Amino acid sequence: MSENAGTEQDGEQAAADEAQTATDDRQAAGDESDRSELVERVAAHDETLADEIAERVADAESTAAEHRERVEELESSLARTRADFENYKDRAEKRREQAAERATASLVEKLTEVRNNLLRALDQDDDADIRPGVESTLETFDRVFEEEGVTPIEPAPGTEVDPTRHEVMVRVESDQPEDTISEVYEPGYETDGSVIEAAKVTVSDGSGYEPDATDSEEAGQSDETADTGDE
């Protein structure tokens, strides 16, 4: 919107406000004239009643004026509060953007070290063993993740599947209990309890699972407890 258009709208609004004020003034003047006429007509028959009516009307007008003044104060206070809140939101959004920019710059600065390590590994001769260099780079990467509060999601075999942290790829033959994790296909990552990426896992169909002695003993104890409860 251009500055001239905004000025025109402000002028139109001011004119509308003035017109409304004039209308209100005329209405108030008309009401006052009607009240005066009513009091005069009553006074012609009963001056005491007319005085009482005039007094009550004056009290009512005074109360109405106080109420109007209070309403204007509240409207003004509300307008200031709205303006303050909008300013607060603008400042908060600006601080959030600045914090995000600083966090991004800090992370990029840390990742440059990882990239440089990878470049050095690729600069090795074709017949060179680059595994030590890659392992060192991975250690650097893990350190950056730790500093940023990022932790891998790598559930152990036999762990119960958590749909919020694990993505099941396929059921496989396994020596793990049925419907538990067989192996991690690809680790996931989380930060501050929020999952960034779920771990991709395979789930055991239980076909190769054989309970060991400990499991059998625990199962027997559970059966005995159940029997005792039934008695």
HUVENFEN-V260757 format. One record per backbone hydrogen bond with DSSP energy under -0.5 kcal/mol. NH is the residue of the N-H (numbers start at 0). CO is the residue of the C=O. If there is no record, write none. Layout:
[[NH:CO] [NH:CO]]
This chain:
[[5:1] [6:2] [7:3] [8:4] [9:5] [10:6] [11:7] [12:8] [13:9] [14:10] [15:11] [16:12] [17:13] [18:14] [19:15] [20:16] [21:17] [22:18] [23:19] [24:20] [25:21] [26:22] [27:23] [28:24] [29:25] [30:26] [31:27] [32:28] [33:29] [34:30] [35:31] [36:32] [37:33] [38:34] [39:35] [40:36] [41:37] [42:38] [43:39] [44:41] [45:41] [49:45] [50:46] [51:47] [52:48] [53:49] [54:50] [55:51] [56:52] [57:53] [58:54] [59:55] [60:56] [61:57] [62:58] [63:59] [64:60] [65:61] [66:62] [67:63] [68:64] [69:65] [70:66] [71:67] [72:68] [73:69] [74:70] [75:71] [76:72] [77:73] [78:74] [79:75] [80:76] [81:77] [82:78] [83:79] [84:80] [85:81] [86:82] [87:83] [88:84] [89:85] [90:86] [91:87] [92:88] [93:89] [94:90] [95:91] [96:92] [97:93] [98:94] [99:95] [100:96] [101:97] [102:98] [103:99] [104:100] [105:101] [106:102] [107:103] [108:104] [109:105] [110:106] [111:107] [112:108] [112:109] [113:109] [114:110] [115:111] [116:112] [117:113] [118:114] [119:115] [120:116] [121:117] [122:118] [123:120] [127:124] [129:127] [133:129] [134:130] [135:131] [136:132] [137:133] [138:134] [139:135] [140:136] [141:137] [142:138] [143:139] [144:140] [145:141] [146:142] [147:143] [148:145] [149:144] [150:189] [152:187] [153:151] [157:180] [158:155] [160:178] [162:160] [164:161] [165:161] [166:198] [167:165] [168:200] [169:200] [171:202] [178:203] [179:176] [180:158] [181:201] [182:201] [184:182] [184:199] [185:199] [187:152] [188:196] [189:150] [190:193] [191:148] [193:190] [194:192] [195:188] [196:188] [198:164] [199:185] [200:166] [200:198] [201:182] [202:169] [203:179] [204:171] [207:173] [208:205] [215:211] [216:212] [217:213] [218:214] [219:215] [220:216] [221:217] [222:218] [223:219] [224:220] [225:221] [226:222] [227:223] [228:224] [229:225] [230:226]]
